[in-house]
Amino acid sequence: MSEAARESEGARVSEAARESEAARANGVPSAQELLSRAAVTAFRLNGQFLSVADELARPAGLTSAWWQVLGAVLVEPLPVAGIARSMGITRQSVQRIADLLVERGLAEYTENPAHRRAKLLRVTDAGRRAVARIGPPHAEFAARLAGELGVEGLSDAVGALERLSEALETLTGADRGGSGPSGVQGVSGGS
């Protein structure tokens, strides 16, 4: 990181600290408190989404994890590493699920013209039918959730989650030379 970039980063951090102090004086939680609340809420949401997804996927003979991996390859075949990157989970986790999907005839491995050793995972007709069976209850649950929040409220929530994810990606992009949560160049928060 250049000296100018470090100074710019330092100025942004100092400004954020001043804003947090001013907000706290007005009864608004600090940036650190908000980050903690966001993390706890995201963990809770993850559990809630997985529970709902498992319930929706079960009648189709799938789990939420299987549905997630099949969903990643519905449009086009992808290598396991590409699926893992897009989902934000480890390649090993996706590999285990992909192998199970292939074993059950829901997906298959095909040659990858771009990389001889990294096969592509492709959904089979049986996999497409299983995912299609989830569609009606998924649509019904989405309508119920939109009924709770309103379509605009749901859209706002999704937008906020997407912005938060993008900001975290920017700040923790250690694999691309960014700094991790500690602020140290090339250090990420674990894996």
C-alpha positions, 0 to 999 in steps of 0.5 A: 500500500502506498504512503498516500493510500495509507494516509487516505485510509487513516483519514477515513478511519479518523473521520469514522471515529469522529462520526461514531463519537458524535453519534454516541453523544446523540444516543446513536450506537457506535460503529463498533456496536453497529458492526457487532449487531450486524454480525449477530443479526447476519448469523441469526438470519443465516440460521433462519434462512437455512431452516426455511430452505431445508423445509422448502427443499425437503419435499423435493428430496434435497437439503438447503446445501444441495439446493444451493449448489444445484442453483449455482449451476442451473444456468451454466456448468461451473467448476467447484472452486467457482461455485465456492467463490460465488457462495462464499464457502470453502471449495471442500464443502462444495466438493463434498456436496457436488460428489453427493449430487453426482452420486444421486444423479442430480448433477454430473461432472463434465470436461472443462475446456478451460482447465483439464483437471478442474471438471465442471459440475452440470445439473442433470434433468433429475436435478432440474426437476427436483429444483423445480418442485421447490418453486411453488412453495418458495414463491408462496413463502416469498409472498408471505415474507413480502406480506410481512415487510411489504415489497418495498421493505423487502427490496430495501432489506435486500439492498442493505444486505447487498451493500453490506456484503459488498463493503465487507468484500471490499474491506476484507479482499485480502486475496486481492491485496486488500487488508483484512479486519486487522487493517494489515495488508494481506491479512484476512479474518480467517478461513 
